[in-house]
Amino acid sequence: MALMITDECINCDVCEPECPNGAIYQGINIYEINPQLCTECVGHFDTPQCQEVCPVDCIPLHPDYNESQDELIFKIPSTSERESELTMRVLHTMIRVSDLEKSLAFYTDILGMKLLRRHEYPDGKFTLAFVGFGDEKDHAVIELTYNWGMTTYDKGNAFGHVAIEVEDAYKACESIKAKGGKVIREAGPMQHGSTVIAFIEDPDSYKIELIQAGTF
């Protein structure tokens, strides 16, 4: 049988790296297991490694996947299949923010992103919040890092901007300004090109480029 993660999950992050099949991923609220990939570690270990490391025992058998040992083994891809399927993708970009609540309001209320998850780390005195237009298993997102007590950062001059595709850059700018956002470059064709772009700033003055769909 495949395994599943219950609502008792505390998002401690220990199970995901232990899965040899890449079946565990971060869902919207808790970690989840893809039953099509889970083999209970058959073919790799004697016992399910996620169950071994889980501190709250929230990984039982999935009642909807009653599979035999042979069926679990059949789900294990060969080495050649693993190599041919090896891919990489962008998960998130991390930026440090001086006021987490103000940044969250900007990215969710003004830009329309969702707060995907938020974790407090008292021992390290920092908070992480992930925002995006969809779950991280399908989309690249932004990680907002707030170091408790830090109100200013030296951003340097290496970082450029985050780019977001919009249907209509002109209307997007008007909507953002109406909600209190700051537009620093009005929508229009880029210099030396025809791509329609605009630039806005978040509360920490990080630049965000809006690119109109169909113009690049």
Stockholm file with secondary structure:
# STOCKHOLM 1.0

chainA/1-216         MALMITDECINCDVCEPECPNGAIYQGINIYEINPQLCTECVGHFDTPQCQEVCPVDCIPLHPDYNESQDELIFKIPSTSERESELTMRVLHTMIRVSDLEKSLAFYTDILGMKLLRRHEYPDGKFTLAFVGFGDEKDHAVIELTYNWGMTTYDKGNAFGHVAIEVEDAYKACESIKAKGGKVIREAGPMQHGSTVIAFIEDPDSYKIELIQAGTF
#=GR chainA/1-216 SS CCBCCCTTCCCCSCSGGGCTTCCEEECSSSEEECTTTCCTTTTTCSSCHHHHHCSSCCCCBCTTCCCCHHHHHHTSCCHHHHHHHCCCCCCEEEEECSCHHHHHHIIIIITCCEEEEEEEETTTTEEEEEEESSCTTTSCEEEEEEETTCCCCCCTTTCCCEEEEESCHHHHHHHHHHTTCEEEEEEEECTTSCCEEEEEECTTCCEEEEEETTCC
#=GC SS_cons         CCBCCCTTCCCCSCSGGGCTTCCEEECSSSEEECTTTCCTTTTTCSSCHHHHHCSSCCCCBCTTCCCCHHHHHHTSCCHHHHHHHCCCCCCEEEEECSCHHHHHHIIIIITCCEEEEEEEETTTTEEEEEEESSCTTTSCEEEEEEETTCCCCCCTTTCCCEEEEESCHHHHHHHHHHTTCEEEEEEEECTTSCCEEEEEECTTCCEEEEEETTCC
//
